[in-house]
Amino acid sequence: MSISFLSLRDFKCHVALDLPLAPFTILTGLNSAGKSTVCHALAVLGQSIREGGHRSRDELLLNGDLVRLGNVGDVQNQSTDQQVFEITLRNETAEVTWRFTGERRNPKAVLHNGEIRAFDGSRKIDFQNVSLGEGVEEPIAVLLRDLEFLTTLRSDPAEVIATIDSDSEHRIGTLGEGAVPLLYLNDQAHISESLRIADVPPTLPRQVEAWMRHFFPGFAMEIQPVDSAMEIMTLRIRTELSGEFHQPPNVGYGPYYALPIVTAALSRTPGQLLMLDSPEAHLHPSCQNEVAKFLAKVAASGVQVLVETHNDHFINGARIAVRDGEIPASNVILHYFGEFTEDGDMHQHSTISIDREGVLDHWPEGFCDQYEADLANLTKWKQ
């Protein structure tokens, strides 16, 4: 069960945003147009619910393990006089709305009020005074609590990779720092059958390695504990079958960047949420295309995938995955942020659907058209 709708009111740059979500949702568009705010809304709820046992359930934790947004004044919309901001989520059985307020310099917002509207057939049942996590429709709370959010940053590959702690079996971390210990501790875990590469053991480390080899021919990895400190893991990589294993900085940044993405995707289970910021970064265009196809398969397996990207090769890979039947067209949706009107005003977003042949239902101005614009400019220059 996934989140099918997100609504924001007076949160960061969005005065009013109503956004349908799909099993595979792609956010793209201009810089500073509100794409990251969508991820931030989900992440701030997730870290607040995750920390609910250690603090008041009436607080929104703006700074935590998933995202750091500053103070209440940083998340209140600056173009309105509203002191209350609102986040609404909906799945197949319920809609939950949280409204928050707070003193501008406070790093925690206070729950102003909340409500659940549960859908029972054609009837809508209202429940008031809902706190964060407690009383929330269970699938929504669990999905938020267990979500993974990988940013564009990575921990320094030149340093010791990671230390095993209490979350190492389950968490990747926003910098990908948990990928190596997670693989080491889950060496016998089996991944979803629909995502397995044939003739490779079904365990998580071997399938991650096989998928990485799909993106980087010749890829192999070794994960070993440091002899003097068994809780510290080291990673060595090779990208040639006959080559030697090296520290990650000596084989290029691309494989090191992609490894946490593949690990996070294959370690998720149906009903969980994975958010990725620019998963195609540092990769060759053909690899960017293949990563999109891979994530489409992950979404088709039941994991909800939300991606922010500026890359047309990635978007085209998702379109090809639809055309090739890897994922139904109805399970993929694109949102373009930053469409301009004729008078120069910027719309918040435009929703783009994909048909079964991978064709987009419309093409907003500025959407993946820089190649054509540059070609037209060069052609004019040559004349």
Phi and psi in degrees as a GROMACS rama.xvg file:
@    title "Ramachandran Plot"
@    xaxis  label "Phi"
@    yaxis  label "Psi"
@TYPE xy
-121.002  170.191  SER-2
-81.034  125.151  ILE-3
-102.99  -9.92539  SER-4
-158.291  138.646  PHE-5
-131.333  135.346  LEU-6
-129.886  136.18  SER-7
-124.163  138.692  LEU-8
-130.492  119.537  ARG-9
56.3736  35.7924  ASP-10
-109.931  117.013  PHE-11
53.1827  -123.362  LYS-12
-82.9852  -7.27278  CYS-13
-98.6379  115.524  HIS-14
-72.0061  -45.4338  VAL-15
-151.909  117.029  ALA-16
-133.124  125.443  LEU-17
-120.516  116.574  ASP-18
-128.784  110.547  LEU-19
-69.3545  139.202  PRO-20
-116.344  154.571  LEU-21
-129.161  172.641  ALA-22
-54.6706  -32.7576  PRO-23
-127.836  103.715  PHE-24
-112.97  131.101  THR-25
-117.959  125.731  ILE-26
-106.227  126.863  LEU-27
-143.457  171.209  THR-28
137.995  -166.072  GLY-29
-70.9696  159.407  LEU-30
-66.9942  145.204  ASN-31
59.1289  32.1151  SER-32
-103.786  -1.5492  ALA-33
112.294  7.9831  GLY-34
-65.8325  -51.3953  LYS-35
-63.0872  -28.2084  SER-36
-60.5237  -33.957  THR-37
-61.6285  -47.8706  VAL-38
-64.586  -39.0458  CYS-39
-63.2178  -38.5312  HIS-40
-61.2037  -44.0838  ALA-41
-70.0675  -40.7843  LEU-42
-66.3959  -40.8258  ALA-43
-68.8735  -33.9457  VAL-44
-67.1025  -42.7936  LEU-45
-61.0594  -47.1618  GLY-46
-70.2546  -27.8598  GLN-47
-71.3398  -42.6983  SER-48
-67.6221  -38.5233  ILE-49
-62.4281  -35.9974  ARG-50
-93.1437  7.6501  GLU-51
-58.8011  -28.635  GLY-52
-74.768  -10.7384  GLY-53
-112.066  4.61921  HIS-54
-158.844  -177.347  ARG-55
-65.9016  138.078  SER-56
-77.7176  1.89092  ARG-57
-101.779  14.3314  ASP-58
-116.108  139.766  GLU-59
-98.8883  115.407  LEU-60
-82.1985  102.447  LEU-61
-74.7597  -21.212  LEU-62
-127.575  115.025  ASN-63
-155.407  -155.055  GLY-64
-77.8784  -15.4083  ASP-65
-102.305  -37.0632  LEU-66
-155.13  150.784  VAL-67
-126.999  108.547  ARG-68
-106.758  -3.7496  LEU-69
93.9665  -131.001  GLY-70
-108.41  174.055  ASN-71
-56.2105  -40.1109  VAL-72
-61.7122  -24.5745  GLY-73
-76.7423  -20.4879  ASP-74
-109.031  -8.8284  VAL-75
-79.4912  134.48  GLN-76
-61.865  133.2  ASN-77
-88.0206  -11.1656  GLN-78
-92.0182  -3.55699  SER-79
-124.209  168.421  THR-80
-93.7563  7.09337  ASP-81
-72.1247  133.194  GLN-82
-96.8897  -8.27579  GLN-83
-109.423  132.566  VAL-84
-117.882  158.079  PHE-85
-136.907  138.61  GLU-86
-127.626  127.994  ILE-87
-123.73  135.302  THR-88
-127.286  147.946  LEU-89
-137.607  139.974  ARG-90
-123.844  -160.737  ASN-91
-69.8067  -19.4455  GLU-92
-119.346  -14.0086  THR-93
-158.408  161.54  ALA-94
-127.536  129.55  GLU-95
-119.492  132.148  VAL-96
-123.049  129.385  THR-97
-116.291  135.009  TRP-98
-118.975  130.062  ARG-99
-123.585  153.572  PHE-100
-146.111  -176.883  THR-101
157.688  165.228  GLY-102
-71.0752  136.928  GLU-103
-56.9286  -32.3167  ARG-104
-92.3187  3.45375  ARG-105
-83.1607  133.976  ASN-106
-79.5483  1.3695  PRO-107
-129.465  130.725  LYS-108
-89.2633  154.587  ALA-109
-105.458  137.936  VAL-110
-68.6024  112.386  LEU-111
-73.5339  -50.0232  HIS-112
-168.489  165.105  ASN-113
-149.258  157.974  GLY-114
-151.658  149.981  GLU-115
-114.289  135.005  ILE-116
-117.124  104.825  ARG-117
-89.8119  137.151  ALA-118
-96.1582  119.489  PHE-119
-122.324  90.9592  ASP-120
66.8003  -123.09  GLY-121
-92.6095  -4.24552  SER-122
-93.0636  149.843  ARG-123
-116.815  121.24  LYS-124
-107.645  125.414  ILE-125
-97.0131  135.303  ASP-126
-126.74  128.377  PHE-127
-102.058  171.209  GLN-128
56.9098  54.8142  ASN-129
-92.6022  131.461  VAL-130
-92.6877  177.907  SER-131
-73.832  117.961  LEU-132
85.8552  -56.9276  GLY-133
-71.5526  122.185  GLU-134
86.4134  -7.66568  GLY-135
-73.0453  144.95  VAL-136
-46.8205  121.504  GLU-137
-53.5778  -46.7062  GLU-138
-59.4364  -36.9777  PRO-139
-67.5972  -44.9603  ILE-140
-62.8205  -43.9931  ALA-141
-65.6271  -42.4486  VAL-142
-61.524  -43.9728  LEU-143
-67.2471  -42.123  LEU-144
-62.4011  -37.4569  ARG-145
-99.2454  5.57274  ASP-146
-64.8706  149.977  LEU-147
-111.882  138.418  GLU-148
-132.865  110.055  PHE-149
-102.06  122.332  LEU-150
-87.6165  -174.439  THR-151
-79.2706  -10.6181  THR-152
-87.8815  157.453  LEU-153
-136.133  153.213  ARG-154
-66.12  157.4  SER-155
-64.3619  117.164  ASP-156
-69.1015  -15.0165  PRO-157
-80.1816  -14.0724  ALA-158
-95.29  170.667  GLU-159
-54.5023  133.219  VAL-160
-64.7789  -57.1016  ILE-161
-162.148  158.18  ALA-162
-113.643  135.145  THR-163
-72.6059  129.45  ILE-164
-135.473  -166.987  ASP-165
-66.7697  -22.7111  SER-166
-99.1618  3.31869  ASP-167
-63.6327  -25.9521  SER-168
-74.1517  -16.5087  GLU-169
-127.287  -25.9907  HIS-170
-107.18  134.628  ARG-171
-86.2658  -40.4204  ILE-172
88.9049  150.618  GLY-173
-65.0128  -24.5194  THR-174
-96.8296  2.50506  LEU-175
77.7085  10.6585  GLY-176
-67.4715  -19.0358  GLU-177
-93.4618  -0.59684  GLY-178
-63.3709  -44.8248  ALA-179
-67.2812  -51.382  VAL-180
-64.055  -32.543  PRO-181
-62.1159  -43.6434  LEU-182
-64.0964  -40.1445  LEU-183
-66.7383  -42.0567  TYR-184
-79.8308  -19.7428  LEU-185
-112.576  40.6584  ASN-186
-68.968  -14.2863  ASP-187
-110.104  1.63397  GLN-188
-70.9409  138.772  ALA-189
-98.5886  141.366  HIS-190
-92.6147  170.053  ILE-191
-55.4683  135.931  SER-192
-59.3153  -34.6878  GLU-193
-69.1601  -14.1976  SER-194
-106.844  0.853256  LEU-195
-77.2438  139.328  ARG-196
-86.5764  131.212  ILE-197
-62.6128  150.929  ALA-198
64.6585  23.5348  ASP-199
-128.174  137.801  VAL-200
-50.6821  142.946  PRO-201
-76.9603  2.99907  PRO-202
-71.9187  154.683  THR-203
-56.6174  -51.0702  LEU-204
-61.2199  -40.8372  PRO-205
-71.2345  -35.4059  ARG-206
-72.5508  -37.4067  GLN-207
-60.2376  -45.8109  VAL-208
-60.866  -41.0162  GLU-209
-66.3497  -41.7675  ALA-210
-67.5628  -38.594  TRP-211
-62.5003  -35.9204  MET-212
-67.7036  -29.8996  ARG-213
-62.9359  -38.8318  HIS-214
-83.9453  -34.6127  PHE-215
-129.367  90.3665  PHE-216
-51.5174  133.06  PRO-217
91.0952  -1.3851  GLY-218
-65.0881  138.634  PHE-219
-151.875  157.346  ALA-220
-140.633  153.641  MET-221
-128.05  127.589  GLU-222
-117.756  120.177  ILE-223
-135.145  143.466  GLN-224
-75.9925  148.625  PRO-225
-70.9123  130.095  VAL-226
-53.917  -41.3494  ASP-227
-82.8629  -9.87493  SER-228
-148.369  89.8545  ALA-229
-64.2681  -14.69  MET-230
-87.473  -1.23161  GLU-231
-108.336  127.95  ILE-232
-103.302  146.359  MET-233
-121.954  147.766  THR-234
-118.871  133.628  LEU-235
-128.456  143.003  ARG-236
-130.921  147.723  ILE-237
-132.465  153.791  ARG-238
-123.911  13.022  THR-239
-133.198  133.006  GLU-240
-60.1986  -31.5347  LEU-241
-97.4654  3.85254  SER-242
-88.082  177.818  GLY-243
-94.994  160.78  GLU-244
-81.8607  140.189  PHE-245
-133.213  165.384  HIS-246
-66.107  148.624  GLN-247
-50.1458  -39.8396  PRO-248
-60.9872  -19.4448  PRO-249
-92.289  3.63747  ASN-250
-123.18  12.8897  VAL-251
92.8898  156.469  GLY-252
-80.6285  -25.4329  TYR-253
-54.4087  -54.5591  GLY-254
-60.6391  -40.1474  PRO-255
-65.7862  -36.1513  TYR-256
-68.7172  -40.6082  TYR-257
-78.7734  -27.095  ALA-258
-55.7347  -46.9182  LEU-259
-63.4388  -31.3678  PRO-260
-65.4908  -48.525  ILE-261
-65.4183  -40.7601  VAL-262
-62.9397  -46.249  THR-263
-61.8334  -43.8617  ALA-264
-64.4083  -43.4142  ALA-265
-79.1551  -20.0479  LEU-266
-90.0018  -11.0327  SER-267
-71.2772  153.944  ARG-268
-119.244  159.42  THR-269
-52.8633  137.429  PRO-270
93.1315  -2.00279  GLY-271
-102.962  163.361  GLN-272
-116.053  133.489  LEU-273
-123.98  122.344  LEU-274
-112.624  132.403  MET-275
-131.384  129.521  LEU-276
-99.9279  113.63  ASP-277
53.3411  60.8332  SER-278
-66.124  -13.3379  PRO-279
-89.4999  -4.01443  GLU-280
-59.8942  144.405  ALA-281
69.7244  10.6289  HIS-282
-111.985  152.183  LEU-283
-63.6048  148.752  HIS-284
-52.3603  -40.2433  PRO-285
-66.0221  -34.3402  SER-286
-72.0874  -36.647  CYS-287
-57.7573  -41.7911  GLN-288
-63.1853  -43.4029  ASN-289
-68.8862  -34.9854  GLU-290
-62.7525  -39.0445  VAL-291
-63.8353  -42.1137  ALA-292
-62.3513  -40.8037  LYS-293
-62.1184  -46.265  PHE-294
-67.5123  -29.9129  LEU-295
-63.1312  -40.5853  ALA-296
-64.64  -38.8605  LYS-297
-62.1039  -44.5204  VAL-298
-63.8266  -38.2706  ALA-299
-66.426  -21.4249  ALA-300
-79.8633  -7.93134  SER-301
115.41  -5.20076  GLY-302
-86.7702  128.396  VAL-303
-79.1228  127.69  GLN-304
-119.677  126.933  VAL-305
-122.875  120.362  LEU-306
-122.887  136.448  VAL-307
-106.701  129.334  GLU-308
-151.945  154.768  THR-309
-113.576  11.8427  HIS-310
-107.16  122.341  ASN-311
-74.073  -26.9101  ASP-312
-65.5593  -38.967  HIS-313
-64.4429  -46.9174  PHE-314
-61.9366  -41.6225  ILE-315
-65.1768  -33.1571  ASN-316
-62.8472  -39.8429  GLY-317
-64.2012  -39.1648  ALA-318
-64.0167  -41.7697  ARG-319
-64.5241  -39.0672  ILE-320
-60.2774  -38.6515  ALA-321
-65.5671  -48.8015  VAL-322
-59.4689  -37.3266  ARG-323
-82.9652  1.63643  ASP-324
79.4519  15.5314  GLY-325
-72.0315  -26.6177  GLU-326
-151.617  140.271  ILE-327
-63.3892  145.955  PRO-328
-58.5028  -34.3155  ALA-329
-68.3741  -14.1782  SER-330
-95.5734  6.55045  ASN-331
-127.006  134.623  VAL-332
-143.431  142.542  ILE-333
-115.084  142.298  LEU-334
-124.268  122.014  HIS-335
-102.244  121.978  TYR-336
-102.895  126.408  PHE-337
111.534  22.5797  GLY-338
-70.7364  137.139  GLU-339
-101.208  143.63  PHE-340
-88.6392  175.494  THR-341
-63.3541  -30.7461  GLU-342
-88.2096  5.67787  ASP-343
93.3171  -1.98511  GLY-344
-76.6931  147.171  ASP-345
-99.8666  124.596  MET-346
-73.5887  157.262  HIS-347
-69.6129  -48.8298  GLN-348
-164.017  161.999  HIS-349
-129.481  129.27  SER-350
-89.1351  128.405  THR-351
-116.823  125.124  ILE-352
-99.7673  155.947  SER-353
-118.056  132.494  ILE-354
-88.2557  179.33  ASP-355
-66.3127  -15.7689  ARG-356
-93.5314  3.6986  GLU-357
83.7464  12.1179  GLY-358
-88.8871  136.547  VAL-359
-83.0468  143.558  LEU-360
-75.2619  -20.3755  ASP-361
-160.612  167.144  HIS-362
-132.484  91.2289  TRP-363
-61.2879  151.376  PRO-364
-61.6319  130.929  GLU-365
92.929  -5.24804  GLY-366
-88.9161  109.039  PHE-367
49.5369  42.8599  CYS-368
-121.467  13.1615  ASP-369
-67.5967  -34.384  GLN-370
-60.6623  -47.0518  TYR-371
-64.4407  -39.1455  GLU-372
-64.5571  -42.2705  ALA-373
-67.4353  -40.0646  ASP-374
-63.6107  -42.1077  LEU-375
-63.2807  -38.7468  ALA-376
-66.3116  -43.7197  ASN-377
-65.9724  -39.4066  LEU-378
-62.7228  -43.0567  THR-379
-64.0027  -38.5687  LYS-380
-64.2682  -36.202  TRP-381
-74.164  -23.2386  LYS-382
